[in-house]
Amino acid sequence: MSRPRWRGPSQGDVTLLPISRGAAGLMVLIAVMAAVPAVASPFWLKMVTIALIYSLVVFSVNVLTGFAGLLSFGQAGFVGAGAYAYGVLSVSGLPIPVCVTAGIALPTVLGLLIGLPAARLKGHYLAIGTLGFGVFGAQLLNNMVDITRGPMGLIGIRSPALDRTTWFYLMLAIAVTAMTALVALERRTFLGVMLKSVKGDEIAAEASGLATFAIKLQAFCASACLAGVCGVLLAMYLRFLTPDLFDTGESFRYLMMAVVGGAGSATGGFIAALVLTAVPEVLRLFGETNVRLLVYGVMVLFVLWFVPGGIGGLLDRLAGRKPVFVRPRRDGPRYPGAAASAGATAAPVLAVTSVTKRFGGVTALNAVDLEAVAGEVHGVIGPNGAGKSTLIGCITGVNGIDGGAISFRGRRLDDSGVHARARHGIARTFQKIRLCQHLTVFENVALGLAARWFRSRAGYLRLLTPLSSPAVAAPVFAALEAAGIADIAAAQVSSLPYGRRHFVELARALVARPEVLLLDEPATGLSASERRALMTLVKGYAAAGAVVVLVEHDLDMVGRVCDRVTVLEHGRRIFTGTPLEAQHHPEVVRAYLGSFEFAAGNDDHAPAA
């Protein structure tokens, strides 16, 4: 059977907005970079050159912190590994290309080894883990005197036979400018949405088809690799290394530069690196070298209080830079229709067989069975604590199971991760809404394309697809129009009322075109008109050939849209049948329904006389 399809707007129905708002700023940056050698003294040219190296280090921090949301206090360890690998081999007389390769390879391998356990950590555990690496690295450089010469310093480091001041400055200026352009491009592509979603809500990203552990591990390796490049450049430029250049204090300084510069901002990172590199030299002119850390602290506090987005965020506001989105033509369809179904089949698409789930001594699910066929809306109801949301979590892989089996089109999913099940064609919404608050509605919904694209390896070729391209715009606006929220595509999710956020989450699930759509209490907080729109959407999507599993406390809605219901009580299945049959089943009445009367609308499910 083909996947359910919504007729979305064609390429002619989508108006693409310009995305190169930062082009003028990039030209200004290039002009400033070109003018520095002509106006700066040798001393300040050296300061700017070192600041350029540090701005690349800041970018390596931003790969972890600004993009992937991983807080690292050990970045100086990776820079030091690259610098000393290059320096030690250079002093030993090996060819410079070999030294450069080693200086980049060593921190990359360390990034992989550190990232394997660290990418599984969160919050302060991650910070402490990376801090431990930074402390260990600094002590190693101090104590391996036979190799690094310890506190005495490593001297005699060779660098390419070019003028250090001019060559290094020009090379670094080009690199930083290119990095700024790449960051601006990344922010406007699907890759940018993917990275920001991992930072914003890891569970939502995983449920949308992203392998978050792999992404974080790749971020660790990429960050360590770039830090190694910076270490090599620093060793080439200074030609003298001491361990105190890479102690934990330097890691905090790099992080400070990233905070002051703004998360994910290459331009802001360069300005912050320039300012924080110049501060000690300016203080030295006035004989106040002991207040450096005090000045750093005041600067960070000022940014946190008055410019929370850092220098990069301030520049965005001054430039009037708005989120990138695309706008459908007003004459386009508000609710795209569903393509004709290939026909429902009697074989279950989703099969839950004797699934048991325990949390410590509490059995949340006890040998629960559920089968759903294509084209039906299957309700799951029961009192609070019956295990309904736990069942949804087990089907999607968020909760592991302690017994039984879960199958999708006859294929066991027991060992598949959350992202793998999403790519198979199982999408969900959450009881507690999970959206990336700092992204727009359009960007949140675009995230759902991951499950659709990454079903094959060819999908990874689309990572750099611009958000304004028809490949992204058409399916996203089809889902937005289906959910009735195309008019708020550019709105920040954090500014939306609760009910609208439900529809954003639903649109994110729809854009993946799943064969199984799991809705966990989607009617919570909705107005009467929004509930009617939700019921129309649910019935329409099931009619397109999909399976919709609906967990809901609104029994009126269940009676109107569900073909069959499964009733849970204390983790046990006590009934499966039509809504009207459930109304008269004695165990259901006793456990949950009481004297409730289902609304009319599903009379064809009434038991035969």
C-alpha positions in Angstrom: 0.0 0.0 0.0 1.3 3.5 -0.8 1.8 6.0 2.0 -1.0 8.5 2.7 -0.5 11.6 0.6 -1.9 15.1 1.0 -2.1 17.2 -2.1 0.1 20.1 -1.3 0.7 23.3 -3.2 2.7 23.0 -6.4 5.9 25.0 -6.9 3.8 27.7 -8.5 1.7 28.0 -5.4 4.6 28.9 -3.2 6.1 32.3 -3.0 9.8 32.1 -2.0 11.1 35.0 0.1 14.7 36.3 -0.3 17.1 34.7 2.2 20.3 36.8 1.7 19.7 39.5 4.2 23.2 39.1 5.6 25.0 39.7 2.2 25.6 43.4 3.0 27.0 42.6 6.4 29.3 40.0 4.9 30.6 42.6 2.4 31.3 45.0 5.3 33.2 42.3 7.1 35.3 41.6 4.0 36.1 45.3 3.6 37.1 45.7 7.3 39.3 42.6 7.1 41.1 43.9 4.0 41.7 47.3 5.6 43.3 46.1 8.8 46.9 45.5 7.5 47.0 49.0 6.1 45.9 50.8 9.3 47.0 48.6 12.2 50.5 48.7 13.8 52.5 45.5 13.8 51.5 45.0 17.5 47.8 45.3 16.9 48.0 43.3 13.7 49.4 40.5 15.8 46.6 40.9 18.3 44.0 40.8 15.5 45.7 37.7 14.0 45.6 35.9 17.4 41.9 37.0 17.8 41.2 35.4 14.4 42.6 32.1 15.6 40.5 32.4 18.8 37.4 33.2 16.8 37.8 29.9 15.0 38.2 28.3 18.4 34.9 30.0 19.4 33.3 28.6 16.3 34.4 25.1 17.4 32.8 25.8 20.8 29.6 27.0 19.0 29.4 23.7 17.0 28.9 22.0 20.4 27.2 24.7 22.5 25.5 27.0 20.0 24.3 24.5 17.5 24.0 21.1 19.3 23.4 22.5 22.8 26.3 20.6 24.4 28.1 22.5 27.1 31.8 21.8 27.0 34.5 23.0 29.5 37.3 21.0 27.8 37.8 22.8 24.5 41.3 24.0 25.5 42.3 20.3 25.8 41.5 19.7 22.1 43.3 22.9 21.0 46.3 21.9 23.1 46.3 18.3 21.7 46.5 19.8 18.1 49.1 22.4 19.0 51.4 20.0 20.8 51.0 17.2 18.3 52.1 19.6 15.6 54.8 21.2 17.7 56.5 18.0 19.0 56.6 16.4 15.5 57.8 19.7 14.0 60.7 19.9 16.5 61.6 16.3 15.7 62.1 17.3 12.1 59.2 15.6 10.4 57.7 17.2 7.2 55.2 20.0 7.9 52.3 18.2 6.1 52.8 15.2 8.4 52.8 17.4 11.4 49.7 19.2 10.3 47.9 15.9 9.7 48.9 14.6 13.1 47.8 17.9 14.7 44.3 17.6 13.2 43.9 13.8 13.6 44.8 13.5 17.3 42.1 15.9 18.6 39.6 14.4 16.2 40.2 10.9 17.6 40.1 12.3 21.1 36.8 14.0 20.3 35.4 10.6 19.2 36.7 8.8 22.3 35.4 11.6 24.6 32.2 12.0 22.7 31.1 8.3 22.9 30.4 8.6 26.7 29.9 12.4 26.8 27.1 12.5 24.1 25.0 10.3 26.4 25.3 12.8 29.3 23.2 15.9 29.8 23.4 19.2 31.8 25.9 19.4 34.6 27.0 15.8 34.1 28.2 16.7 30.6 29.9 19.9 31.9 31.7 18.0 34.6 32.8 15.2 32.2 34.3 17.7 29.7 35.9 19.7 32.5 37.6 16.5 33.7 39.1 16.0 30.3 40.4 19.6 30.2 42.0 19.2 33.7 43.6 15.9 32.7 44.9 17.3 29.4 46.5 20.3 31.2 48.2 18.1 33.8 49.4 15.7 31.1 51.1 18.5 29.2 52.8 19.7 32.4 54.1 16.3 33.5 55.2 14.7 30.2 58.4 16.7 30.4 60.4 14.3 28.1 57.9 15.0 25.3 56.4 18.4 25.9 59.2 19.9 28.0 56.5 20.8 30.6 56.5 24.3 32.1 59.8 25.1 30.4 58.0 25.4 27.1 58.4 23.8 23.7 60.6 25.9 21.5 62.0 25.6 17.9 58.6 24.9 16.3 58.8 25.2 12.5 56.2 26.9 10.3 55.8 27.3 6.5 58.5 29.5 5.1 56.3 32.5 4.6 56.0 35.9 6.3 54.2 35.1 9.5 52.4 38.4 10.0 51.0 39.0 6.5 50.5 35.4 5.5 48.8 34.3 8.7 46.6 37.3 8.8 45.4 36.9 5.2 44.9 33.2 5.6 42.9 33.6 8.8 40.9 36.5 7.5 39.8 34.4 4.5 39.0 31.5 6.8 36.9 33.5 9.2 35.0 35.3 6.4 34.3 31.9 4.8 33.1 30.5 8.2 30.8 33.5 8.6 29.3 32.9 5.2 28.9 29.1 6.0 27.2 29.8 9.3 24.8 32.3 7.5 24.0 29.6 5.0 23.6 26.8 7.6 21.1 28.9 9.5 18.9 29.0 6.4 19.0 25.3 5.5 17.5 22.1 6.8 20.8 21.3 8.5 20.4 24.4 10.7 16.9 23.4 11.7 18.1 19.9 12.5 20.9 21.1 14.7 18.8 23.7 16.5 16.1 21.0 17.2 18.6 18.8 18.9 19.5 21.7 21.1 15.8 22.7 21.6 14.1 19.4 22.4 16.0 16.2 22.0 13.0 13.9 22.5 11.0 15.7 19.8 14.0 15.6 17.5 14.4 11.9 18.0 10.6 11.3 17.4 10.9 13.3 14.2 13.4 10.8 12.8 16.8 12.3 13.9 19.4 10.1 15.4 20.3 12.5 18.1 23.2 10.5 19.6 24.9 10.2 16.2 24.4 14.0 15.6 25.9 14.9 19.0 28.8 12.5 18.4 29.5 14.0 15.0 29.3 17.5 16.6 32.0 16.4 19.2 34.2 15.1 16.4 33.7 18.2 14.2 34.3 20.5 17.1 37.5 18.7 18.2 38.7 18.6 14.6 38.3 22.4 14.2 39.9 23.0 17.6 42.9 20.9 16.4 43.2 23.1 13.3 43.2 26.1 15.6 45.9 24.5 17.8 48.1 23.8 14.7 47.7 27.5 13.5 48.5 28.8 17.0 51.7 26.6 17.2 52.7 27.8 13.7 52.2 31.4 14.6 53.7 31.5 18.1 56.4 28.9 17.5 56.5 28.5 21.3 54.1 26.5 23.5 53.6 26.3 27.2 50.9 24.2 29.0 49.3 27.3 30.6 48.1 28.3 27.1 45.7 25.3 27.3 44.6 25.1 30.9 41.0 25.0 32.2 41.1 28.8 32.5 41.5 29.0 28.7 38.5 26.7 28.2 36.4 29.1 30.3 37.7 32.0 28.3 36.7 30.3 25.0 33.2 29.7 26.5 33.0 33.3 27.6 33.8 34.4 24.1 31.0 32.2 22.8 28.5 33.6 25.3 29.5 37.3 24.6 29.5 36.6 20.8 26.1 34.9 20.8 25.3 31.2 20.3 25.9 30.2 16.7 27.1 33.6 15.5 30.5 33.6 13.7 30.6 37.5 13.4 29.7 37.9 17.0 32.3 35.3 18.0 35.0 37.2 16.1 34.1 40.5 17.7 34.0 38.9 21.2 37.4 37.1 20.5 38.9 40.5 19.4 37.6 42.3 22.5 38.6 39.7 25.0 42.0 39.2 23.4 42.6 43.0 23.5 41.4 43.5 27.1 44.6 42.1 28.8 46.9 44.2 26.5 44.9 47.4 27.2 45.0 46.7 30.9 48.7 46.0 30.7 49.2 49.5 29.2 47.6 50.9 32.4 49.5 48.5 34.7 46.3 46.7 35.8 46.9 43.2 34.8 45.3 41.6 37.9 41.8 42.8 37.1 41.5 40.9 33.8 39.1 38.2 35.2 37.0 40.9 36.9 36.6 42.7 33.6 35.7 39.4 31.8 33.0 38.7 34.5 31.5 42.2 34.2 31.3 41.8 30.4 29.6 38.4 30.6 27.1 39.7 33.2 26.3 42.7 31.0 25.6 40.5 28.1 23.4 38.1 30.1 21.4 40.9 31.6 21.1 43.4 28.7 21.9 41.5 25.5 20.8 37.9 26.1 21.4 37.0 22.5 25.0 38.2 22.6 26.7 40.4 20.0 25.4 38.2 17.2 21.8 38.6 18.4 22.2 42.3 18.7 23.6 42.5 15.2 20.6 40.5 13.9 18.2 42.9 15.6 20.0 46.0 14.3 20.0 44.5 10.8 16.3 43.8 11.1 17.0 40.1 10.3 13.9 38.0 10.6 13.4 34.2 10.5 13.4 32.8 7.0 10.1 31.4 5.9 8.1 31.0 2.8 4.6 32.3 2.2 1.9 30.5 0.2 -0.2 32.4 -2.3 -3.5 33.5 -0.7 -5.5 31.7 -3.4 -4.1 28.3 -2.5 -6.2 25.7 -0.8 -6.5 26.0 3.0 -7.1 22.3 3.6 -5.4 20.1 1.0 -7.4 17.0 0.2 -6.0 13.5 0.6 -5.0 11.4 -2.3 -7.0 8.3 -3.1 -6.1 5.5 -0.8 -4.7 2.3 -2.2 -7.4 0.5 -0.2 -7.6 -0.7 3.3 -6.3 -4.2 4.1 -7.5 -6.7 6.7 -4.0 -7.3 7.8 -3.0 -5.1 10.8 -0.5 -2.4 10.1 0.3 -2.0 13.8 0.2 -5.0 16.1 0.9 -4.8 19.9 1.1 -8.3 21.3 1.2 -9.0 25.1 3.2 -5.9 25.8 4.3 -5.5 29.4 6.1 -2.5 30.9 7.3 -2.0 34.4 8.7 1.0 36.2 10.4 -0.4 39.3 7.7 -2.3 41.2 4.8 -0.7 39.3 3.4 -2.6 36.3 2.2 0.2 33.9 1.2 -2.2 31.1 0.3 -5.9 31.7 0.1 -8.1 28.6 -1.7 -5.5 26.5 -2.8 -6.3 23.0 -3.8 -3.9 20.2 -4.3 -4.2 16.5 -5.0 -1.4 14.0 -5.7 -1.7 10.3 -5.2 0.8 7.5 -8.0 3.4 7.2 -9.3 3.2 10.8 -9.2 5.5 13.8 -8.4 3.4 16.8 -9.2 5.0 20.2 -7.4 4.2 23.4 -9.3 5.3 26.5 -9.3 4.6 30.2 -9.0 6.4 33.6 -6.0 8.4 34.6 -3.0 6.1 35.2 -4.5 3.3 33.0 -1.3 3.2 30.9 -2.4 5.0 27.7 0.5 7.4 27.3 2.9 4.6 28.4 1.5 2.4 25.5 2.2 5.2 23.0 5.7 5.5 24.4 6.3 1.8 24.0 5.0 1.8 20.4 7.3 4.7 19.5 10.3 3.4 21.4 10.5 6.1 24.0 9.8 3.4 26.6 11.4 0.0 26.3 9.2 -3.0 26.9 9.7 -5.8 29.4 7.7 -8.4 27.5 5.7 -9.0 24.4 6.2 -7.6 20.9 5.4 -4.6 18.7 5.2 -5.1 15.0 4.7 -2.7 12.1 3.5 -4.4 8.9 4.7 -7.7 10.2 8.2 -6.4 11.1 9.3 -6.6 14.8 10.3 -3.2 16.2 11.4 -4.3 19.6 15.0 -3.4 19.0 14.5 -0.3 16.9 15.3 3.1 18.3 12.9 6.1 18.4 14.3 7.7 15.2 14.3 4.3 13.4 10.5 3.8 14.1 9.8 7.4 13.0 11.6 6.6 9.7 9.6 3.4 9.3 6.4 5.6 9.2 5.3 6.0 12.8 4.7 9.6 13.9 3.3 11.0 17.1 2.3 14.0 19.1 2.9 14.3 22.9 0.6 14.6 25.9 3.0 17.4 27.1 3.6 19.4 23.9 7.2 19.1 22.7 8.2 21.9 20.3 11.4 23.9 19.9 10.4 27.2 21.4 13.1 29.3 19.8 12.2 28.2 16.3 9.3 29.4 14.1 6.2 27.4 13.3 7.6 26.7 9.8 10.9 25.5 11.1 9.3 23.2 13.7 7.1 21.6 11.0 10.0 21.3 8.6 11.8 19.1 11.2 9.2 16.4 10.4 10.8 16.0 7.0 13.7 14.2 8.6 11.6 11.0 9.1 10.5 11.3 5.5 13.8 12.0 3.9 16.1 9.8 6.0 14.2 6.6 5.1 17.0 6.1 2.6 20.6 7.2 2.6 20.0 9.5 -0.3 18.0 11.7 2.1 21.3 12.9 3.7 22.1 14.7 0.5 19.3 17.1 1.3 20.8 18.4 4.5 21.8 21.7 2.8 18.5 22.2 1.1 17.4 25.8 1.7 14.3 26.3 3.7 12.9 28.5 0.9 13.2 25.8 -1.7 10.1 24.0 -3.0 11.4 20.7 -1.8 10.9 22.0 1.8 8.2 24.7 1.3 5.7 22.6 -0.6 5.3 19.7 1.9 5.6 21.9 4.9 2.8 24.2 3.7 0.7 21.3 2.7 0.9 20.1 6.4 0.4 23.7 7.7 -2.7 24.1 5.5 -4.0 20.7 6.6 -3.7 21.8 10.2 -5.2 25.2 9.4 -2.1 27.2 10.6 -0.5 28.4 7.4 -1.2 32.0 8.4 1.2 31.8 11.4 4.1 30.1 9.6 6.5 32.9 10.5 5.4 33.1 14.2 7.7 32.1 17.0 6.3 29.0 18.7 6.9 30.6 22.1 4.4 33.3 21.3 1.5 30.9 20.4 -1.4 30.0 22.7 -1.6 26.4 23.9 -4.2 25.2 21.4 -2.3 26.5 18.4 0.8 24.6 19.6 -1.2 21.4 19.4 -1.7 22.0 15.7 1.9 22.8 15.1 2.9 19.5 16.7 0.3 17.7 14.5 1.5 19.4 11.3 5.1 18.3 12.2 3.8 14.7 12.4 1.8 15.0 9.2 4.6 16.4 7.0 6.4 13.0 7.4 3.4 11.3 5.8 3.3 8.5 8.4 1.4 5.3 8.0 0.7 5.2 11.7 -0.2 8.5 13.4 -0.3 8.4 17.2 -2.1 11.3 18.9 -1.7 11.6 22.7 -4.6 13.7 24.1 -4.5 16.2 21.2 -7.8 17.9 22.1 -6.5 19.2 25.5 -6.9 23.0 25.7 -8.7 23.3 22.4 -11.8 25.5 21.8 -15.0 23.9 20.3 -14.1 25.1 16.8 -10.6 23.8 17.1 -11.9 20.4 18.2 -14.2 20.2 15.2 -11.2 21.0 12.9 -9.2 18.4 14.7 -11.9 15.7 14.2 -12.2 16.6 10.5 -8.4 16.3 10.1 -8.2 12.9 12.0 -11.0 11.3 10.0 -9.6 12.7 6.7 -6.1 11.4 7.4 -7.4 7.9 8.3 -9.6 8.0 5.1 -6.4 8.5 3.1 -5.3 5.0 4.2 -3.4 5.6 7.4 -3.8 4.2 10.9 -4.7 6.8 13.5 -4.4 5.8 17.2 -6.1 8.3 19.4 -5.5 8.6 23.1 -8.2 11.0 24.4 -10.3 11.8 27.5 -12.9 13.6 25.4 -15.4 10.7 25.0 -17.7 12.8 22.8 -14.8 13.1 20.3 -13.9 9.4 20.7 -17.4 8.4 19.8 -17.5 10.7 16.8 -14.2 9.8 15.1 -13.1 6.3 16.3 -14.0 3.1 14.5 -12.8 0.9 17.4 -11.6 1.6 20.9 -9.4 -0.3 23.3 -10.1 0.4 27.0 -7.3 0.1 29.6 -7.6 -0.1 33.3 -4.6 -0.3 35.6 -2.4 -1.4 32.7 -4.8 -4.2 31.5 -6.8 -4.3 28.4 -10.4 -4.9 29.4 -12.2 -4.3 26.1 -11.7 -3.8 22.4 -14.6 -3.1 20.0 -16.8 -0.2 18.7 -17.5 2.8 20.8 -21.2 1.9 21.1 -20.3 -1.6 22.2 -17.9 -0.1 24.8 -20.8 2.0 26.1 -22.7 -1.1 27.1 -19.9 -3.4 28.2 -20.2 -4.0 31.9 -16.5 -3.9 32.7 -16.0 -0.6 30.8 -19.1 0.9 32.5 -17.8 -0.2 35.9 -14.2 1.0 35.4 -14.7 4.2 33.5 -17.7 5.2 31.5 -20.4 5.1 34.1 -23.7 6.2 32.5 -22.0 8.3 29.8 -23.7 8.3 26.4 -21.6 8.5 23.3 -22.6 11.1 20.8 -24.4 10.1 17.7 -22.3 9.8 14.5 -21.1 6.3 14.6 -24.4 4.5 14.5 -23.1 2.0 11.9 -21.0 0.5 14.7 -24.0 -0.3 16.9 -24.4 -4.0 17.7 -26.8 -5.9 15.5 -30.2 -6.6 17.0 
